Every structure is written in C-alpha cells, then in structure tokens.
Amino acid sequence: MATYAITLNERTASGKALKAYLQALGVFVSKVTPKATPETRIYDPETGCYLKDSVVKSIEQAHEDMKHGRLKAYNSVEDMFKDLGINV
C-alpha cells in the first residue's frame, strides 16, 4: 500500500469528476492546506524517493559550513589522520 499526494483543482469539471471517482472507489480523499506540505522536497533519482527532512537539514548544514569556510580539505587520508591525531 502506498500514499500518494496529488494537486487537484476542485473548481474545474475534470477536477470535480476525478474527486468523485476516487471517492466512489473508496479512496480516502482529504484536503491538505499548503502550509501542511513540506517546504523542501528533494527527489533522489538513485533511490527513487524523496529525501527525509533530517537528510535535507544535514545537506543544508554542510552547505552553510562550506560557505563559511568551516571545512578542511586534505590531499590524502593519511594527512587527515595526522591532523586528527590518529596513528595508523
């Protein structure tokens, strides 16, 4: 079973007909306000799903870190280990 969200113009004849058809089939139809829908929806074509809000927040945080220079770049893994004080 899956959940689908569609945008339907209830003021048009085709929108009214589709809503009536879905209700006749027994499909649960509910009206959602625009504020209830998530603002950020990022589609991942590799997985075929939308990213979770926690993943989107992590990506946004990483982007902020990049903009403000809070990231370090290393030439190799060994250099990174040395900087972190890890003896390999």
Stockholm file with secondary structure:
# STOCKHOLM 1.0

chainA/1-88         MATYAITLNERTASGKALKAYLQALGVFVSKVTPKATPETRIYDPETGCYLKDSVVKSIEQAHEDMKHGRLKAYNSVEDMFKDLGINV
#=GR chainA/1-88 SS CCCCCCCCCTTSHHHHHHHHHHHHHTCCCCCCCGGGSCSCCCEETTTTEECCHHHHHHHHHHHHHHHTTCCCCCSSHHHHHHHHTCCC
#=GC SS_cons        CCCCCCCCCTTSHHHHHHHHHHHHHTCCCCCCCGGGSCSCCCEETTTTEECCHHHHHHHHHHHHHHHTTCCCCCSSHHHHHHHHTCCC
//
